[in-house]
Amino acid sequence: MERLLKGSLILLLMLGLSACSLFSSDEEEVRTAKPLQAIAEEKVKLVEVWSRGVGKGVGKRFESLKPALDGDKVFVSGAEGTVFALVRDTGKEVWKKKLHTRIGGVSAAAGMVLLGTLNGEVIALNQENGDELWRERVSSEILSAPVTDGFYVAVQSIDDRLTVLDAESGQYLWRQEALQPALTLRGSAAPLIFSEAVFAGFASGEAKAFRLKNGAPLWSSRVAAPKGSTELERMVDIKGTPLIVGDTIFFVSFQGNVAGLDLYSGRVRWSKELSSYESMTEGFGSIYLTSEASYVSSIDQRTGASNWRQEDFEFRQLSAPAAFSSYVVVGDGEGYVHLLSQVDGSQAGRFKADSSAIKAQPLVDGELILVLSADGELVALKEKASG
């Protein structure tokens, strides 16, 4: 089992809690980041293609603000609400829009840029010029990206309510909610739309699927069950976005399990004890995860068997992983980008992208890796050509 250090005050401050709790000084644990080790064989070198500031970053706050990409444009927001559209290949500004509100999540699809705000609004902008198309208030603040299939927009707020809106007008259509525990991690996972359904994970450790057009429940399945005698020990939040591969949907919970579920019935195909509050990625028949202790794990998609676990980055505050070529790419709390082999987890490359933390999951598009630092620097990287 992962070394959870459940009483760590530093962990709680890093994640943020949506309920209050008091801890005495003798319960505090010191979590020292493991020093970087020399790479035995550097198989890939990264070079910077372009970089630019995109306004004030999230700093030490919990939000991560992953950039979004649609076609030849990258869409990204600073924490204070200035949204940029940039040319993917050059970083050249196409337009920017000042919204004067704190942003919690960004996505782009179907000609729209969708933004979730910390004052509980979903805002839709035109991808071409940044003009506002509509905005709609939901039940609570949003710390994840709204998602759309072009017909519906789904968003999850931190009160564990899943709301679906009409994509053209922003009109409210339906809402579902889960019973929220007394103590939860601050934030929420982005839901996932697939076919005619929307899938979401909740702080109770449950995964649920709903019919997209009317909110009718399709299935509910438990990924993790609360254990322990204290509210802290019983936290089993699902904060990472679900991942679909074929007819399997994967969820992972904090202090709980990673599980592969049948996409259409919710039946648990396999479950493995592993704790994470980040999103996952996949490749080479495996799923890849980072734990709160900053271990990177490779899990077989079909069986849940562990392929490898990389512990070289213990407590370095790793971002969620992304798949890049035959590598897994993660950012860390000191602004480094790390490349690991998908085959065995060995370190294959490293690049210092910024002096501040890379909290957001890297965005990979073909040969390009986009990373956003906590200070608001967006950096585009690619593999250096050999020779």
GUDO-259869 format. One record per residue (C-alpha): y, x, z; residue in one letter; chain; residue number from 1. Coordinates in nm, 2 decimals, padded with zeros to 4 digits. Example, Ala and Ser with C-alpha at 12.3 -4.5 7.8 and 13.67 -1.06 7.14 Angstrom:
<sites>
SITE, v, u, w, residu, chaine, num
SITE, -00.45, 01.23, 00.78, A, A, 1;
SITE, -00.11, 01.37, 00.71, S, A, 2;
</sites>
This chain:
<sites>
SITE, v, u, w, residu, chaine, num
SITE, 00.00, 00.00, 00.00, M, A, 1;
SITE, 00.35, 00.12, -00.07, E, A, 2;
SITE, 00.54, 00.27, 00.22, R, A, 3;
SITE, 00.77, -00.02, 00.28, L, A, 4;
SITE, 00.96, 00.09, 00.59, L, A, 5;
SITE, 01.04, -00.27, 00.66, K, A, 6;
SITE, 01.28, -00.20, 00.95, G, A, 7;
SITE, 01.51, 00.02, 00.74, S, A, 8;
SITE, 01.87, -00.08, 00.78, L, A, 9;
SITE, 01.96, 00.13, 00.48, I, A, 10;
SITE, 01.72, -00.07, 00.26, L, A, 11;
SITE, 01.88, -00.40, 00.38, L, A, 12;
SITE, 02.23, -00.27, 00.31, L, A, 13;
SITE, 02.12, -00.15, -00.04, M, A, 14;
SITE, 01.96, -00.48, -00.14, L, A, 15;
SITE, 02.20, -00.72, 00.04, G, A, 16;
SITE, 02.08, -01.02, 00.23, L, A, 17;
SITE, 02.18, -01.38, 00.18, S, A, 18;
SITE, 02.12, -01.45, 00.55, A, A, 19;
SITE, 02.24, -01.25, 00.85, C, A, 20;
SITE, 02.03, -01.05, 01.09, S, A, 21;
SITE, 02.10, -00.80, 01.37, L, A, 22;
SITE, 01.91, -00.47, 01.41, F, A, 23;
SITE, 01.93, -00.22, 01.69, S, A, 24;
SITE, 01.98, 00.15, 01.63, S, A, 25;
SITE, 01.62, 00.24, 01.72, D, A, 26;
SITE, 01.50, 00.03, 01.43, E, A, 27;
SITE, 01.69, 00.23, 01.17, E, A, 28;
SITE, 01.49, 00.46, 00.93, E, A, 29;
SITE, 01.64, 00.75, 00.74, V, A, 30;
SITE, 01.54, 00.75, 00.37, R, A, 31;
SITE, 01.62, 01.08, 00.21, T, A, 32;
SITE, 01.61, 01.10, -00.16, A, A, 33;
SITE, 01.34, 01.34, -00.29, K, A, 34;
SITE, 01.50, 01.64, -00.46, P, A, 35;
SITE, 01.45, 01.67, -00.84, L, A, 36;
SITE, 01.17, 01.89, -00.94, Q, A, 37;
SITE, 01.16, 02.12, -01.25, A, A, 38;
SITE, 00.99, 01.96, -01.54, I, A, 39;
SITE, 00.68, 02.15, -01.63, A, A, 40;
SITE, 00.69, 02.07, -02.00, E, A, 41;
SITE, 01.00, 01.90, -02.14, E, A, 42;
SITE, 00.86, 01.71, -02.43, K, A, 43;
SITE, 01.18, 01.52, -02.53, V, A, 44;
SITE, 01.55, 01.61, -02.51, K, A, 45;
SITE, 01.81, 01.34, -02.50, L, A, 46;
SITE, 02.16, 01.38, -02.65, V, A, 47;
SITE, 02.47, 01.16, -02.61, E, A, 48;
SITE, 02.56, 00.95, -02.92, V, A, 49;
SITE, 02.87, 00.80, -02.77, W, A, 50;
SITE, 03.02, 00.68, -02.44, S, A, 51;
SITE, 03.31, 00.47, -02.32, R, A, 52;
SITE, 03.45, 00.31, -02.00, G, A, 53;
SITE, 03.41, -00.07, -01.98, V, A, 54;
SITE, 03.63, -00.14, -01.68, G, A, 55;
SITE, 03.56, -00.12, -01.31, K, A, 56;
SITE, 03.19, -00.09, -01.24, G, A, 57;
SITE, 02.99, -00.25, -00.97, V, A, 58;
SITE, 03.03, 00.06, -00.74, G, A, 59;
SITE, 02.81, 00.02, -00.43, K, A, 60;
SITE, 02.77, -00.35, -00.46, R, A, 61;
SITE, 02.43, -00.50, -00.54, F, A, 62;
SITE, 02.51, -00.63, -00.89, E, A, 63;
SITE, 02.37, -00.42, -01.18, S, A, 64;
SITE, 02.52, -00.58, -01.50, L, A, 65;
SITE, 02.28, -00.47, -01.77, K, A, 66;
SITE, 02.45, -00.47, -02.11, P, A, 67;
SITE, 02.32, -00.70, -02.38, A, A, 68;
SITE, 02.26, -00.65, -02.75, L, A, 69;
SITE, 02.24, -00.89, -03.05, D, A, 70;
SITE, 02.24, -00.76, -03.40, G, A, 71;
SITE, 02.48, -00.47, -03.45, D, A, 72;
SITE, 02.69, -00.54, -03.14, K, A, 73;
SITE, 02.66, -00.44, -02.77, V, A, 74;
SITE, 02.81, -00.68, -02.52, F, A, 75;
SITE, 02.90, -00.55, -02.18, V, A, 76;
SITE, 03.12, -00.65, -01.89, S, A, 77;
SITE, 03.30, -00.47, -01.61, G, A, 78;
SITE, 03.25, -00.61, -01.26, A, A, 79;
SITE, 03.60, -00.76, -01.25, E, A, 80;
SITE, 03.55, -00.97, -01.57, G, A, 81;
SITE, 03.66, -00.78, -01.88, T, A, 82;
SITE, 03.40, -00.83, -02.15, V, A, 83;
SITE, 03.37, -00.59, -02.44, F, A, 84;
SITE, 03.20, -00.63, -02.78, A, A, 85;
SITE, 03.12, -00.28, -02.92, L, A, 86;
SITE, 02.96, -00.15, -03.24, V, A, 87;
SITE, 02.61, -00.05, -03.15, R, A, 88;
SITE, 02.60, 00.27, -03.35, D, A, 89;
SITE, 02.95, 00.41, -03.26, T, A, 90;
SITE, 03.08, 00.24, -02.95, G, A, 91;
SITE, 03.39, 00.13, -03.13, K, A, 92;
SITE, 03.56, -00.18, -02.98, E, A, 93;
SITE, 03.54, -00.50, -03.17, V, A, 94;
SITE, 03.71, -00.72, -02.91, W, A, 95;
SITE, 03.76, -00.75, -02.54, K, A, 96;
SITE, 03.82, -01.06, -02.33, K, A, 97;
SITE, 03.97, -01.06, -01.98, K, A, 98;
SITE, 03.82, -01.34, -01.77, L, A, 99;
SITE, 03.96, -01.24, -01.43, H, A, 100;
SITE, 03.64, -01.33, -01.25, T, A, 101;
SITE, 03.36, -01.12, -01.11, R, A, 102;
SITE, 03.06, -01.12, -01.34, I, A, 103;
SITE, 02.70, -01.12, -01.22, G, A, 104;
SITE, 02.50, -01.12, -01.55, G, A, 105;
SITE, 02.54, -01.09, -01.93, V, A, 106;
SITE, 02.32, -01.20, -02.22, S, A, 107;
SITE, 02.37, -01.24, -02.59, A, A, 108;
SITE, 02.19, -01.47, -02.84, A, A, 109;
SITE, 02.24, -01.75, -03.09, A, A, 110;
SITE, 02.60, -01.64, -03.16, G, A, 111;
SITE, 02.70, -01.66, -02.80, M, A, 112;
SITE, 02.78, -01.42, -02.52, V, A, 113;
SITE, 02.67, -01.58, -02.19, L, A, 114;
SITE, 02.81, -01.48, -01.86, L, A, 115;
SITE, 02.72, -01.58, -01.50, G, A, 116;
SITE, 02.99, -01.54, -01.25, T, A, 117;
SITE, 03.01, -01.49, -00.87, L, A, 118;
SITE, 03.21, -01.81, -00.84, N, A, 119;
SITE, 02.92, -02.01, -00.98, G, A, 120;
SITE, 03.03, -02.06, -01.34, E, A, 121;
SITE, 02.84, -02.01, -01.67, V, A, 122;
SITE, 03.08, -01.90, -01.95, I, A, 123;
SITE, 03.00, -01.90, -02.32, A, A, 124;
SITE, 03.20, -01.68, -02.56, L, A, 125;
SITE, 03.19, -01.65, -02.93, N, A, 126;
SITE, 03.02, -01.33, -03.03, Q, A, 127;
SITE, 03.25, -01.27, -03.33, E, A, 128;
SITE, 03.59, -01.28, -03.16, N, A, 129;
SITE, 03.54, -01.34, -02.79, G, A, 130;
SITE, 03.69, -01.69, -02.79, D, A, 131;
SITE, 03.57, -01.91, -02.51, E, A, 132;
SITE, 03.34, -02.19, -02.62, L, A, 133;
SITE, 03.28, -02.36, -02.29, W, A, 134;
SITE, 03.23, -02.31, -01.92, R, A, 135;
SITE, 03.03, -02.50, -01.67, E, A, 136;
SITE, 03.00, -02.48, -01.29, R, A, 137;
SITE, 02.66, -02.46, -01.12, V, A, 138;
SITE, 02.55, -02.49, -00.76, S, A, 139;
SITE, 02.62, -02.13, -00.64, S, A, 140;
SITE, 02.70, -01.78, -00.74, E, A, 141;
SITE, 02.51, -01.62, -01.02, I, A, 142;
SITE, 02.38, -01.26, -01.00, L, A, 143;
SITE, 02.16, -01.27, -01.31, S, A, 144;
SITE, 02.21, -01.33, -01.68, A, A, 145;
SITE, 02.20, -01.69, -01.82, P, A, 146;
SITE, 01.95, -01.71, -02.11, V, A, 147;
SITE, 01.93, -01.93, -02.42, T, A, 148;
SITE, 01.71, -02.02, -02.71, D, A, 149;
SITE, 02.01, -02.16, -02.91, G, A, 150;
SITE, 01.95, -02.52, -02.79, F, A, 151;
SITE, 01.94, -02.48, -02.41, Y, A, 152;
SITE, 02.09, -02.24, -02.16, V, A, 153;
SITE, 01.90, -02.17, -01.84, A, A, 154;
SITE, 02.05, -02.00, -01.54, V, A, 155;
SITE, 01.93, -01.93, -01.18, Q, A, 156;
SITE, 02.18, -01.91, -00.89, S, A, 157;
SITE, 02.12, -01.74, -00.56, I, A, 158;
SITE, 02.05, -02.07, -00.38, D, A, 159;
SITE, 01.72, -02.07, -00.58, D, A, 160;
SITE, 01.83, -02.35, -00.81, R, A, 161;
SITE, 01.74, -02.34, -01.18, L, A, 162;
SITE, 01.99, -02.52, -01.40, T, A, 163;
SITE, 01.96, -02.60, -01.76, V, A, 164;
SITE, 02.27, -02.68, -01.98, L, A, 165;
SITE, 02.32, -02.79, -02.34, D, A, 166;
SITE, 02.39, -02.47, -02.54, A, A, 167;
SITE, 02.64, -02.63, -02.77, E, A, 168;
SITE, 02.86, -02.80, -02.52, S, A, 169;
SITE, 02.76, -02.66, -02.18, G, A, 170;
SITE, 02.69, -03.01, -02.06, Q, A, 171;
SITE, 02.46, -03.03, -01.75, Y, A, 172;
SITE, 02.11, -03.15, -01.84, L, A, 173;
SITE, 01.89, -03.10, -01.53, W, A, 174;
SITE, 01.82, -02.89, -01.22, R, A, 175;
SITE, 01.51, -02.79, -01.02, Q, A, 176;
SITE, 01.50, -02.60, -00.69, E, A, 177;
SITE, 01.26, -02.44, -00.45, A, A, 178;
SITE, 01.27, -02.44, -00.08, L, A, 179;
SITE, 01.45, -02.12, 00.02, Q, A, 180;
SITE, 01.34, -01.91, 00.32, P, A, 181;
SITE, 01.57, -01.84, 00.60, A, A, 182;
SITE, 01.61, -01.47, 00.50, L, A, 183;
SITE, 01.61, -01.36, 00.14, T, A, 184;
SITE, 01.72, -01.06, -00.07, L, A, 185;
SITE, 02.06, -01.12, -00.23, R, A, 186;
SITE, 02.04, -01.21, -00.59, G, A, 187;
SITE, 01.81, -01.39, -00.82, S, A, 188;
SITE, 01.59, -01.32, -01.12, A, A, 189;
SITE, 01.70, -01.43, -01.47, A, A, 190;
SITE, 01.47, -01.71, -01.59, P, A, 191;
SITE, 01.27, -01.68, -01.92, L, A, 192;
SITE, 01.26, -01.93, -02.20, I, A, 193;
SITE, 00.95, -01.93, -02.42, F, A, 194;
SITE, 00.86, -02.20, -02.67, S, A, 195;
SITE, 00.94, -02.53, -02.50, E, A, 196;
SITE, 00.93, -02.41, -02.14, A, A, 197;
SITE, 01.14, -02.22, -01.90, V, A, 198;
SITE, 00.97, -01.99, -01.64, F, A, 199;
SITE, 01.13, -01.87, -01.31, A, A, 200;
SITE, 01.03, -01.69, -00.99, G, A, 201;
SITE, 01.17, -01.79, -00.65, F, A, 202;
SITE, 01.24, -01.64, -00.31, A, A, 203;
SITE, 00.94, -01.82, -00.17, S, A, 204;
SITE, 00.71, -01.60, -00.37, G, A, 205;
SITE, 00.63, -01.89, -00.61, E, A, 206;
SITE, 00.64, -01.88, -00.99, A, A, 207;
SITE, 00.71, -02.21, -01.17, K, A, 208;
SITE, 00.72, -02.34, -01.52, A, A, 209;
SITE, 00.92, -02.65, -01.64, F, A, 210;
SITE, 00.95, -02.84, -01.96, R, A, 211;
SITE, 01.27, -02.72, -02.12, L, A, 212;
SITE, 01.41, -03.05, -02.25, K, A, 213;
SITE, 01.38, -03.25, -01.93, N, A, 214;
SITE, 01.28, -03.03, -01.63, G, A, 215;
SITE, 00.94, -03.18, -01.59, A, A, 216;
SITE, 00.72, -02.95, -01.38, P, A, 217;
SITE, 00.44, -02.78, -01.59, L, A, 218;
SITE, 00.28, -02.56, -01.32, W, A, 219;
SITE, 00.35, -02.38, -01.00, S, A, 220;
SITE, 00.16, -02.08, -00.87, S, A, 221;
SITE, 00.19, -01.85, -00.57, R, A, 222;
SITE, 00.24, -01.48, -00.65, V, A, 223;
SITE, 00.28, -01.38, -00.28, A, A, 224;
SITE, 00.24, -01.55, 00.05, A, A, 225;
SITE, 00.47, -01.46, 00.35, P, A, 226;
SITE, 00.30, -01.25, 00.62, K, A, 227;
SITE, 00.41, -01.12, 00.95, G, A, 228;
SITE, 00.59, -01.24, 01.26, S, A, 229;
SITE, 00.95, -01.19, 01.17, T, A, 230;
SITE, 01.16, -01.33, 00.89, E, A, 231;
SITE, 01.21, -00.98, 00.76, L, A, 232;
SITE, 00.84, -00.92, 00.73, E, A, 233;
SITE, 00.79, -01.25, 00.56, R, A, 234;
SITE, 01.03, -01.19, 00.27, M, A, 235;
SITE, 00.84, -01.22, -00.06, V, A, 236;
SITE, 01.13, -01.27, -00.30, D, A, 237;
SITE, 01.07, -01.26, -00.68, I, A, 238;
SITE, 01.39, -01.10, -00.81, K, A, 239;
SITE, 01.27, -00.94, -01.13, G, A, 240;
SITE, 01.27, -01.13, -01.46, T, A, 241;
SITE, 00.92, -01.25, -01.57, P, A, 242;
SITE, 00.75, -01.07, -01.85, L, A, 243;
SITE, 00.54, -01.23, -02.12, I, A, 244;
SITE, 00.28, -01.04, -02.32, V, A, 245;
SITE, 00.05, -01.26, -02.54, G, A, 246;
SITE, -00.07, -01.55, -02.33, D, A, 247;
SITE, -00.01, -01.38, -01.99, T, A, 248;
SITE, 00.31, -01.39, -01.79, I, A, 249;
SITE, 00.37, -01.13, -01.52, F, A, 250;
SITE, 00.56, -01.17, -01.19, F, A, 251;
SITE, 00.62, -00.92, -00.91, V, A, 252;
SITE, 00.75, -00.99, -00.56, S, A, 253;
SITE, 00.91, -00.78, -00.28, F, A, 254;
SITE, 00.66, -00.70, 00.00, Q, A, 255;
SITE, 00.40, -00.89, -00.20, G, A, 256;
SITE, 00.21, -00.86, -00.53, N, A, 257;
SITE, 00.23, -00.80, -00.90, V, A, 258;
SITE, 00.03, -01.07, -01.07, A, A, 259;
SITE, -00.08, -01.17, -01.42, G, A, 260;
SITE, -00.08, -01.55, -01.48, L, A, 261;
SITE, -00.21, -01.76, -01.76, D, A, 262;
SITE, 00.11, -01.86, -01.95, L, A, 263;
SITE, 00.00, -02.22, -02.01, Y, A, 264;
SITE, -00.17, -02.31, -01.68, S, A, 265;
SITE, -00.02, -02.08, -01.42, G, A, 266;
SITE, -00.37, -01.97, -01.31, R, A, 267;
SITE, -00.38, -01.63, -01.15, V, A, 268;
SITE, -00.59, -01.40, -01.37, R, A, 269;
SITE, -00.54, -01.10, -01.13, W, A, 270;
SITE, -00.32, -01.00, -00.84, S, A, 271;
SITE, -00.25, -00.65, -00.70, K, A, 272;
SITE, -00.06, -00.56, -00.39, E, A, 273;
SITE, 00.26, -00.39, -00.49, L, A, 274;
SITE, 00.62, -00.44, -00.39, S, A, 275;
SITE, 00.92, -00.45, -00.62, S, A, 276;
SITE, 01.25, -00.64, -00.66, Y, A, 277;
SITE, 01.31, -00.51, -01.02, E, A, 278;
SITE, 01.22, -00.63, -01.36, S, A, 279;
SITE, 00.92, -00.49, -01.55, M, A, 280;
SITE, 00.85, -00.35, -01.90, T, A, 281;
SITE, 00.54, -00.31, -02.10, E, A, 282;
SITE, 00.37, -00.08, -02.35, G, A, 283;
SITE, 00.04, 00.08, -02.44, F, A, 284;
SITE, -00.15, -00.21, -02.28, G, A, 285;
SITE, 00.02, -00.16, -01.95, S, A, 286;
SITE, 00.31, -00.29, -01.75, I, A, 287;
SITE, 00.55, -00.06, -01.57, Y, A, 288;
SITE, 00.73, -00.12, -01.24, L, A, 289;
SITE, 00.95, 00.06, -01.00, T, A, 290;
SITE, 00.91, -00.01, -00.63, S, A, 291;
SITE, 01.18, -00.01, -00.36, E, A, 292;
SITE, 01.05, 00.33, -00.26, A, A, 293;
SITE, 01.12, 00.44, -00.62, S, A, 294;
SITE, 00.77, 00.50, -00.72, Y, A, 295;
SITE, 00.69, 00.42, -01.08, V, A, 296;
SITE, 00.36, 00.25, -01.15, S, A, 297;
SITE, 00.15, 00.18, -01.46, S, A, 298;
SITE, -00.08, -00.13, -01.42, I, A, 299;
SITE, -00.34, -00.24, -01.68, D, A, 300;
SITE, -00.22, -00.57, -01.83, Q, A, 301;
SITE, -00.58, -00.72, -01.85, R, A, 302;
SITE, -00.72, -00.63, -01.52, T, A, 303;
SITE, -00.44, -00.52, -01.28, G, A, 304;
SITE, -00.61, -00.18, -01.23, A, A, 305;
SITE, -00.38, 00.10, -01.15, S, A, 306;
SITE, -00.35, 00.36, -01.43, N, A, 307;
SITE, -00.11, 00.60, -01.25, W, A, 308;
SITE, 00.17, 00.62, -01.00, R, A, 309;
SITE, 00.46, 00.87, -01.02, Q, A, 310;
SITE, 00.60, 00.96, -00.67, E, A, 311;
SITE, 00.84, 01.24, -00.77, D, A, 312;
SITE, 01.14, 01.01, -00.74, F, A, 313;
SITE, 01.08, 00.88, -00.39, E, A, 314;
SITE, 01.40, 00.70, -00.26, F, A, 315;
SITE, 01.61, 00.81, -00.55, R, A, 316;
SITE, 01.71, 00.44, -00.61, Q, A, 317;
SITE, 01.55, 00.40, -00.95, L, A, 318;
SITE, 01.65, 00.13, -01.18, S, A, 319;
SITE, 01.41, -00.11, -01.35, A, A, 320;
SITE, 01.21, 00.07, -01.62, P, A, 321;
SITE, 01.24, 00.02, -01.99, A, A, 322;
SITE, 00.99, 00.13, -02.27, A, A, 323;
SITE, 01.13, 00.39, -02.52, F, A, 324;
SITE, 00.89, 00.52, -02.78, S, A, 325;
SITE, 00.59, 00.65, -02.59, S, A, 326;
SITE, 00.79, 00.69, -02.27, Y, A, 327;
SITE, 00.91, 00.50, -01.97, V, A, 328;
SITE, 01.29, 00.54, -01.91, V, A, 329;
SITE, 01.46, 00.49, -01.57, V, A, 330;
SITE, 01.80, 00.57, -01.42, G, A, 331;
SITE, 01.85, 00.69, -01.07, D, A, 332;
SITE, 02.11, 00.69, -00.79, G, A, 333;
SITE, 02.27, 01.02, -00.90, E, A, 334;
SITE, 02.33, 00.92, -01.26, G, A, 335;
SITE, 02.02, 01.08, -01.41, Y, A, 336;
SITE, 01.81, 00.93, -01.69, V, A, 337;
SITE, 01.44, 01.02, -01.66, H, A, 338;
SITE, 01.17, 00.99, -01.92, L, A, 339;
SITE, 00.80, 00.96, -01.82, L, A, 340;
SITE, 00.49, 00.96, -02.03, S, A, 341;
SITE, 00.34, 00.61, -02.07, Q, A, 342;
SITE, 00.00, 00.78, -02.08, V, A, 343;
SITE, -00.01, 00.96, -01.74, D, A, 344;
SITE, 00.34, 00.92, -01.58, G, A, 345;
SITE, 00.43, 01.29, -01.61, S, A, 346;
SITE, 00.79, 01.38, -01.64, Q, A, 347;
SITE, 00.88, 01.44, -02.01, A, A, 348;
SITE, 01.26, 01.46, -02.01, G, A, 349;
SITE, 01.59, 01.43, -01.81, R, A, 350;
SITE, 01.95, 01.37, -01.89, F, A, 351;
SITE, 02.26, 01.36, -01.67, K, A, 352;
SITE, 02.44, 01.05, -01.80, A, A, 353;
SITE, 02.71, 01.01, -01.53, D, A, 354;
SITE, 02.80, 01.11, -01.18, S, A, 355;
SITE, 02.75, 00.76, -01.04, S, A, 356;
SITE, 02.43, 00.56, -01.00, A, A, 357;
SITE, 02.25, 00.39, -01.29, I, A, 358;
SITE, 02.15, 00.06, -01.13, K, A, 359;
SITE, 02.10, -00.15, -01.44, A, A, 360;
SITE, 01.78, -00.15, -01.64, Q, A, 361;
SITE, 01.83, 00.07, -01.94, P, A, 362;
SITE, 01.86, -00.12, -02.27, L, A, 363;
SITE, 01.65, 00.02, -02.55, V, A, 364;
SITE, 01.69, -00.07, -02.91, D, A, 365;
SITE, 01.49, 00.14, -03.16, G, A, 366;
SITE, 01.60, 00.50, -03.13, E, A, 367;
SITE, 01.89, 00.42, -02.89, L, A, 368;
SITE, 01.90, 00.40, -02.51, I, A, 369;
SITE, 02.20, 00.24, -02.35, L, A, 370;
SITE, 02.27, 00.30, -01.98, V, A, 371;
SITE, 02.56, 00.16, -01.77, L, A, 372;
SITE, 02.67, 00.35, -01.46, S, A, 373;
SITE, 02.80, 00.20, -01.14, A, A, 374;
SITE, 03.14, 00.34, -01.23, D, A, 375;
SITE, 03.15, 00.14, -01.55, G, A, 376;
SITE, 03.06, 00.41, -01.80, E, A, 377;
SITE, 02.84, 00.29, -02.09, L, A, 378;
SITE, 02.65, 00.58, -02.25, V, A, 379;
SITE, 02.44, 00.57, -02.56, A, A, 380;
SITE, 02.16, 00.83, -02.59, L, A, 381;
SITE, 01.90, 00.92, -02.85, K, A, 382;
SITE, 01.62, 01.18, -02.88, E, A, 383;
SITE, 01.74, 01.51, -03.01, K, A, 384;
SITE, 01.60, 01.59, -03.35, A, A, 385;
SITE, 01.34, 01.88, -03.34, S, A, 386;
SITE, 01.44, 02.21, -03.49, G, A, 387;
</sites>
